[in-house]
């Protein structure tokens, strides 16, 4: 059972990293430049991997558990935005993520 939760964490990390690559692709000057940007394809491929892992996990865990726990993506996103994109993380953002996670845990446990 633990392996499915590990796959779920990998799924959320994959989704967060996919968003990072799409963010990098969005810096392109035009649509044509975006289409030629390798970051677009890396991000899309990572989203595909994340979706496939999601399907796999849903075979073994309840939907009412998997969906709330996908909010772990918010943690990865905040960490990535801080360390890689050098974005500032406010106390309000941290508080919001904590509330989301508490809610996700409460929903998935009950």
Order of alpha helices (4+ residues) and beta strands (2+ residues): alpha-alpha-alpha-alpha-alpha-alpha
